Amino acid sequence: MNLDLLISNITNPAFMFFLLGIIAVKIKSDLEIPANSSKFISLYLLFAIGFKGGQELSNETMTSEILFTMLFGVGLSVLIPVYTFFILRRKLSVYDAVAIAAAYGSVSAVTFVTGVSYLESQKMELHGHMVAVMALMESPAIISALVLFSIYAQDESKVINRKSLILHSFTNGSVLLIVGSLVIGYFANAKQAEGIKPFTTDIFKGFLAIFLLDMGISSGRKLSSFSSHGLFPLLFAIIVPLVNGSVVALLSGFVTTDVANRFIFAVLAASASYIAVPAAMKLAVPKANPGLYLPMALAVTFPLNITLGMPLYLSFIK
């Protein structure tokens, strides 16, 4: 792994703002991003990446490679929750195992956005159809985890309206916004897109930095609850993402030869959802402990991926 790439990622302003958020909590600062502002920034990031991806996709011709990349992404999203669930069940309750498996099978839009920024720093461009792949990978993991829940927690699942849960996984706000933005970006012509370019492109990295500051504050507040569960969740949140990302970095070579696409596949496979999945699990598995799966995804796996993970996956591919 290139040490210069690692140092560059660690000193990236976005990551430094994430650390600042954690530090603010530890020193008991009153620094806080208002809830409404935080939600707006989350929506903005999803909108911007979706719209730009749609513009890129409109310039591409649908090929068998693009079709196979989409199928590959969905397959990963279905399979990762299955194997991780059985690892988690050795130490955790079925409720926590299902929620964590769903989080690690689904994807993190913010990790994806950070990965896109990392690609740009390496003078590589994101292909628009990879935004569609990310959007497609969000829901299958939730559905896969809910199927496992219905099998291994039969008494509990009887009171759950499975149809509404599956519908929720597709209509979740983050999924709907990024898919909708992708479609709108696809149909907008170059002149129309140019009119909102200052909003979708020029201020993007600044909003990303503020959002990661907010994520650092949220992570810092949940670290104490997470540490009470022993070493197993910590080891899982470190080892599984690195294994997923590294293996997929290699396997993706059978689907596409493009370095940028393979890198994004690795990042998606290694990421863990802390927006869509917690929303779904709150409805589906209320007995799952958010003080466990949220810090695993947000305070351990997320910073791991944007410091060690991304340079590691890129080195495997190259």
PyMOL commands that set and color helices and strands:
alter all, ss='L'
color gray80, all
select helices_A, chain A and resi 3-10+13-26+35-58+64-88+94-105+109-121+129-152+154-157+162-171+173-187+190-195+197-202+204-227+231-254+259-270+276-284+290-317
alter helices_A, ss='H'
color red, helices_A
deselect
rebuild
show_as cartoon
